[in-house]
Amino acid sequence: MPPKPFRLPYAAHLGFRSLDLPLFPHSAASRDPVDQIRYAASLGFAGIQDPWFVTRPEVDRARIVGAIKHHGLAAGSIVCGSPQDIRGPLWQPRETAGRAALKTAIETTFAAAARLGPDRIALVTGRREDMTEAMQDALFAETSQIAVGG
């Protein structure tokens, strides 16, 4: 039996601060996600993390899924929400429209995760200036029931 190829037990990312700023912006052939995945695989990375996968255009999502599978890589966690939600109160909605937006974000993220294959979803809880931290924690716990069908 041939030896198993060496794999670095890490996932190279396709952009945390921006979709246009992947881990290897100058080393890979281009900043294109497929070029980044190919390059990371050639270095021996075990996986790829695309935290903002859900916010990408459909054509890019399809290409990313195909490239990750083609190279036999694992998919790292994705974020429920968008970069704009980092500081916003996505997980602490007080009004009906906010709860609807959260439910849509959850459904979209779970569908994307089923397609991409990560075993983790990151929640970006944001912050509300009009509430204490304890109140925000309680609201987060209450609205988290949306994620489990409550």
C-alpha positions in Angstrom: 0.0 0.0 0.0 1.5 3.4 -0.9 2.1 5.8 1.9 -0.5 8.3 2.8 0.4 11.8 1.4 1.5 14.3 4.0 -1.1 16.8 5.0 -0.7 19.9 7.2 -3.5 19.7 9.7 -4.6 23.3 8.9 -7.1 25.0 6.6 -5.9 27.9 4.4 -8.6 30.6 4.2 -10.1 32.3 1.2 -10.5 35.7 2.9 -11.4 36.9 6.4 -11.4 40.6 6.0 -12.5 40.5 2.4 -13.3 38.0 -0.3 -10.5 39.7 -2.3 -7.8 39.0 0.3 -7.1 35.3 0.6 -4.2 33.8 2.6 -1.9 33.6 -0.4 -2.7 36.7 -2.5 0.7 36.8 -4.1 1.9 33.2 -4.0 -0.9 31.5 -5.9 -1.5 32.1 -9.6 -4.2 34.6 -8.7 -6.6 35.6 -6.0 -9.3 33.5 -7.6 -10.6 31.0 -5.1 -9.9 28.0 -7.4 -6.3 29.1 -7.8 -6.0 29.6 -4.1 -7.4 26.1 -3.4 -5.0 24.6 -5.9 -2.1 26.3 -4.3 -3.0 25.4 -0.8 -3.4 21.7 -1.8 0.0 21.8 -3.5 1.5 22.9 -0.1 -0.2 20.0 1.7 -3.0 21.9 3.6 -5.7 19.5 4.7 -8.5 21.9 4.2 -9.9 25.2 3.0 -11.9 27.7 5.1 -14.1 30.1 3.3 -15.8 32.0 6.2 -18.0 34.1 3.9 -18.9 31.3 1.5 -22.6 32.2 1.8 -22.1 35.7 0.5 -20.3 34.6 -2.7 -22.0 34.6 -6.1 -23.5 31.2 -7.0 -21.0 30.6 -9.8 -18.1 31.0 -7.3 -19.7 28.7 -4.7 -20.1 26.0 -7.3 -16.4 26.3 -8.4 -15.2 26.3 -4.8 -17.2 23.2 -3.9 -15.8 21.5 -7.0 -12.2 22.5 -6.3 -12.3 21.4 -2.7 -13.7 18.0 -3.7 -11.3 17.7 -6.6 -8.3 18.1 -4.3 -9.7 16.0 -1.5 -9.7 18.8 1.1 -11.9 19.3 4.1 -14.1 22.4 4.4 -13.5 24.6 7.4 -16.2 26.4 9.2 -18.4 29.1 7.6 -20.1 32.1 9.2 -23.8 32.6 9.6 -24.2 36.1 8.4 -22.1 38.5 6.4 -19.0 40.7 7.1 -21.5 43.5 7.7 -23.1 41.5 10.5 -19.8 41.3 12.5 -20.6 44.4 14.6 -24.4 44.3 14.1 -27.0 42.6 16.2 -28.0 39.9 13.8 -28.4 37.4 16.7 -30.2 39.8 18.9 -33.2 41.0 16.9 -36.0 42.7 18.8 -38.4 43.2 16.0 -40.2 40.9 13.5 -38.1 42.0 10.5 -34.9 41.3 12.5 -36.1 37.8 13.4 -37.1 37.2 9.8 -33.6 38.3 8.6 -32.0 36.0 11.2 -34.2 33.0 10.1 -33.2 33.7 6.5 -29.5 33.8 7.4 -29.8 30.5 9.3 -31.6 28.7 6.5 -29.1 30.0 3.9 -26.1 29.1 6.0 -27.4 25.6 6.7 -28.1 25.0 3.0 -24.6 26.2 2.2 -23.0 24.0 4.8 -24.9 21.0 3.5 -23.4 21.7 0.1 -19.9 22.6 1.2 -19.5 20.1 4.0 -18.0 21.9 7.0 -18.8 20.4 10.4 -18.9 23.8 12.1 -20.8 27.1 11.6 -19.5 30.2 13.3 -22.0 32.6 14.8 -21.1 36.3 14.8 -23.2 37.8 17.5 -22.5 41.5 17.2 -23.3 44.0 19.8 -26.1 46.3 20.8 -25.3 49.6 22.4 -28.8 49.9 23.8 -28.6 46.8 26.0 -26.4 45.5 28.7 -24.3 42.4 28.0 -26.6 40.3 30.3 -29.7 41.4 28.3 -27.9 40.6 25.0 -27.0 37.2 26.3 -30.6 36.5 27.2 -31.9 37.7 23.9 -29.2 35.6 22.1 -30.4 32.5 24.0 -34.0 33.3 23.2 -33.5 33.9 19.5 -31.1 30.9 19.2 -34.3 28.8 19.4 -35.0 30.0 15.8 -31.9 27.9 14.8 -33.3 24.7 16.3 -36.9 25.2 15.1 -38.3 26.7 18.3 
